[in-house]
Amino acid sequence: MPTKATSLGADIIQRPYGKLVRLTSEDGILKQMTVNETTIDPGKQTSKHSHPQDELWYIISGRGIVHGINQMFEVSAGDTILIAPGEVHQLSNKSQDDPLTYLIVMSPPRDSASITYYS
């Protein structure tokens, strides 16, 4: 039976590229996943990194470029991207004027200690 989340909250985390809003729940309803809404400011990009979790992105608004090891492609509102465990990835905002906003669902939940950053 579906469960209605009754105690969702949000942590707002400022990042060098913009902000991240991480959904939280006191009742443990989000124990199997991390859910974030992330905004990348115009002309900025996330860090290039990898982690052992599956990650799904849904682009809410804006246009960007997904960078991998041997590939690069454009994304825009309505696109869905799946990042496999261990895959190196980065997202940059293609616009110099408009923010890029996307939803991230990660399973199992994000573990900051398991992230590897690349320059």
N, C-alpha and C positions, 0 to 999 in steps of 0.2 A: 504494500500500500504506500502511495506517495506520502511524504512528510512535509508539512508546511513549516518553513523556517520562521520561528517566532522571535528570535533574539539576534538577528544579524546586525553587525556593526561594521565599521570600516576604519582602517588605519590609513592615514594619508602620509605617504613617504616621498619626500623631495629627492630627486635624482639630478645629476648634472645635465641630463637631457630633457628633463620635464618632471612629471609626477606620476606616482603609482598609487592607486587606491586599492588596498587589499581588503577583501571581504573577510570578516571574522564572525564566529558564532560561539556564544557561551554554551550552547547546548550540544556542541560537538557535531553538528550536522555536516560540517565541511571537513571531517576528519580524513577523508579519502582523496581530497584534492585541494589545490590552491586556486582561488579565483581572483584575478586582478583586472582592473581597468587602468590602462596605461596611456599617458599622453606624452608624445614626443614633440617638443617645441620645434618651430620652423628652423630648418637647416641643421638640426641636431641628430644624433644617433645613439643607440644603445651601445654598450660595450660588446665586443666579440667574445662569445663564451660558449661553453657546452655544459651539460649536466645529464645525470642518468634518468631523468623523468621524461615521460611523454609530455609534449606541450602542443596545445591547439590555440591558434590565433584566429580571431574574427575581427576584420577591419571595420570599424564603425564609421569613421570619417577620415578623409584625407587621402594622400597618396604617398607611397614609400617604395623603398628598394630593399629587398631581402638579400643579404649577403651570406653565402656559404663558402666552403673551401674552394670548390671548383665551379660555382655557379652564382648567378646574380639574376634576379627578375623583379619586375615591378608589381606592386599590389595597390589596390584601391578599395574604397568602400564596398562592402558586400563579399569580399574575398575571404576564404578560409585557408589557412596554412597549417600543416601538421609538421612538427619538428620531432624527429625520432630521437630516442635516447642516445646521447653521445655525439649528436650532430652539432658541429660548430655553426653558429648563426649570429646574425646581427641585423637590426632593422634601422634604416635611416629614413628621415622625413625628407621627401623630395622637394617640398615646397619651402620657399623663403618667406612665405606670408601666413600660411594656415597650419594649425597643429594637426598631427596625425594621432587619432585615438583608436585603440584596439583593445579587445577583451582577450585575456589569457586564461586558459584553464590548464592546469598542470596536475598530473597524477603519476605517482603518489605525490603528496604535498611537497612543496619546495623545501629543500634543505640547503641553506646557504653554504655549509661546509663542503658540499659536494660539487660546487660550481668551479669550473676551471676557466680562467680568463686568458685571452690571447691579445697580443698587441698588434 
